[in-house]
Amino acid sequence: MDKNIKEDFKKISGGYDDEDSGGGEHDSSGGLRWLLTYSDMITLLLVFFIIMFTISETNSKKFGLFLKSVSKGLNVKEEEVIPAVIPAISEEDAATREEQDALRKLLKELKLTFSREIGYGFISIERGKRGITLRIENTTLFEKGNANLKTEAKDILKRVAEDLKVIPNQIAIDGHTDSIPINTAEFPSNWELSTKRAVNVLRYLVEDEGFAPHRIAASGYGEYRPLVPNDPVLGAAPNRRVEITIQDYNPE
C-alpha cells in the first residue's frame, strides 16, 4: 500500500493499529470516528423515509409503537421526532378520504332510492374504477328510436338529482345503443342517437334541476361499448342504456 494512502487511512480511522502504533501513538480522542455514527444515523433516516413512503395507510397503534422506537433510538423525545422526520398527513389525503366516505354514503342512498327499479332490472348501480355508475335502460327514458325524455323519465332523473346535489363531483353522462342500425333524417347513425339522448339527460339536470354546467358532460358511444354480445337481428336490451357516472376525481 502507498505510504501516503496508508497514513491518510490511519488518520480517518482515528489512529494507528497495534502493528504501527509503536505502543503509544494511538489517538485516544477517536479522531473522525464521529463520521461513522453520523453516517449510520443518516442511513437509518433514509430507510425510515422509504418505509414511510411505501405505507399507504398508517395504523395508529403501530404508528405509536414505531414512534417510540425511533425516539428511543435517536435519544430524543417523541414530540421532537414528529416535526423533524415524520411528514404530517396532507390536507389532500384528508380530502380524498372524506370524498371516498361521501361516495360510499351516496352509493347506499342511491341503492335505497331506486331499490324498486333495481329489483325490476330497469336500473343497476355499481362502484367501478371511474366512480359510481347509475345505469338506466333506454326504454325507461325514451321511446324506441327517439331521444325525447318520457314523462316517467323526468321523475327518475329528478330523484337522481336529489341524491347527486349533495356532492360536488364531476358527472359524466354516456349514451349507448345496440347494433341495430338507424338511419333517419334526425339520426343518421347510432352515434347521433346515443349522443342526443345523453345530451337531453344533461340538459334536464342543468336546466330543470339546477346542476352547474361546468361539472357535467355528455358523450355518445353508439353500439361500440356493449355490455353483452349483440344479436345480429334483435340487438341486446342491456346495451341500450344511459349511464350516469359520479366520478371519483373532484377538481373543486
N, C-alpha and C positions, 0 to 999 in steps of 0.2 A: 504494500500500500504506500502511495506517495506520502512523504513525511508531512507536508503541509495539510493534506486532506485528513491525515490521521490526527494531527493536532487540532484541526477545526472540529472534527467529530468529538474529540475528548472534551473540548470546551462546551459544545452544545449539550452533550450528555451530562454535564455537571461535574466533571472531574476526570480522574485517571483510574484505570483498572488496577488490580493488585499487581499485575506484571510490571507496569510502568510507574507506579506511584512512588517507588523508592522508599516506601514506608511512611512518608509524612507529607505528601503533596496532594492529598485528597481534598477537594473543595467541599468543605463541610456545610457551606451555605446552600448547596443544591443547585447553584448556577441558574440555568434556564429550564429547570425541571418543571416550573410552573406552566410552561407551554404544553406539557403533556396533559396536565389536569384541565387546562383551558380547552385543548382540542377535544378531550373526552366529553366535556360539557357541551361543546358545540355539536358534536356528533349525536349526543343524546337529544338535544333540542331538535336537530334535523329529523331524527327518527320520529320524535313526538309530533312534529308538524305533518309528516307524511301520514301517520296514523289518523290524526285529526281530519286530514283532507279526505281520507278514504271512508270515513264514517259518515253515513248519510243521516242517520237519526241517532241521537245520543240518549242512552238510558240514564236517567238522573241518578239512580243509586250507584251504578257502575262508575258514572262520571265523578261522584263524590269520592269513591274509593281511589280512583285514579288521581284525582286532585291531591288527596292526602299523600299518596305515594310520591308524586312529583315534588310536592313541597318538602317532604322529608328528605328526599334525595338531594335537593338543592339547598337544604337547610334554611328555608325561608318560610314565612307564614303563608297560609293558603290564600289570604286576601291579596298578597303580593304577587302570587303566581297568576291569578286571573287576568289582570290588566297587562301583565308582562308577556305571557306566552299563549294565552287561550283566547282565540277570537270569539267575540260575542256573537250571538245569533243575530243575523242581519234582519233588518226590517222587511227585506224582500222575502226571506224564508218564512217569517211570521205571516206575511200577507198571503203567501202561497198556501200555507196550511189552513188559513182562515177561508180562503177560496175553496179549497177541497172540501172543507166541512160544509160550506154553503151548498156545494154541488151535491153532496151526499144527502143533505136535507131536502134539496129540490127534487132529487130522484124519487125519494119516498113520497113527497107531496104529489108529484105527477102521477105516480102509480096509484095513489089513493083517489085522485081526482078522476082518472079515467079507468077505474077498476072495471066498470061495466063494459066499456068499449074493448078493453084488453081481453076480457072474458069472451066476447063475441068474435075476437080476432080482427076487429076493424083497425085497432091501433096497437102498436108494440113500442115499448120503451126500453132502451138499453144503455149501459155505460160502456163507451168504447174509447179508442185512442184519442179521438178528437174531442170527446166530451160526452154529454148526454144527448142521445138521438131519439126524437119522437117521430115514429114512422106511421104515417096515415095513408090508408089505401085510397086510391083516386076516386072510387065510387062513393066514398063518404063525403068527398069535397066537390066533385064535378060530375056532370053528365058525360056520357061517352062522346069522345071527340070534341069536347067543349072545355073552355078554360075559365068560364064564369063560375064564381063560387055559389054553391047551393045555399039555401036559407039555413039548413041544419049545419052546414059547414061553418058559417059565421058563429053559430053557437059554440061549436067545438073550439074554434080559434079564440073566441072570447075567453073561454076557460083556460086555454093555453096562456093567453096574455096575462091573466090574473096571477098565475104562478111565476111567470118569467119576469114580471115587472120588478120583483124584489131583488134581482141581481143585475149587475152592470155588464155582464159578459157579452162578448160578441155572439151574434146569432147568424147561422148560415141556413138558408132555405134552398133545398135541392129538389128539382123536379125530375121524375123518371117515368119512362113508359116501357111497354113490352116491345117486341119486334114486329108487331103487326103494322104495316106501313100506313101512313096517312098522307093524302095529297089533296088539299083543298086550297082555296084562294087565301084563307087566313093562315093555314098551317101547311106549308109545302112539305114538311117532314116532321118527324117526332121531336127533332131538336126545338123547333118553334113551339110545338105544343107543350113540351115539358118546361121550356123556359117561361112561356106565358103563364102557365099555372103557378110556377114558383114566384113570379113577379106579382101576380094577383094576391097570393098569400101575403107577400111582403107589403103590398100597398094597403091591404086591410089592417095589418098590425101597425103600420105607420100612420095611416090616415084616420082610422077608426078607433084604434086603441092607444094612440099617442106614443108609439115607440120612436126613439131618436133614430133618424135615418143613418147616422154615422156608425151605429152599432149593429146594422143588419144588412145582409147581402143576399142576392138570389142568383141561382145558376140552373141551367138545364142540361141534362146529360142524355136525353133521348133513351134509346134502348141499350146503351153501351156500358151500363153498370148494373147488370141484373143480379138479383139475389138468388134466383134459381134458373135452371135452363129454360129457355123459351120454346114452346111448341111452335112448329112452323106455321100452323094454321090458327091455333087458338091463343098463341102467346102464353103468358103466365100472369095470373092475377097478382101475386106478390111483387112482381116487378113494376106494376102500375101504382106509383106511390109518390107522396111528397114527404121529404124528410126535413125536420126542423132540428138543427143541432145547436145546443148551447155549448160553445167552445170553452175548453179549459183555460186558454190564454186570455187574460183580461188586461188590455193595454192601459186602462184607466187606473 
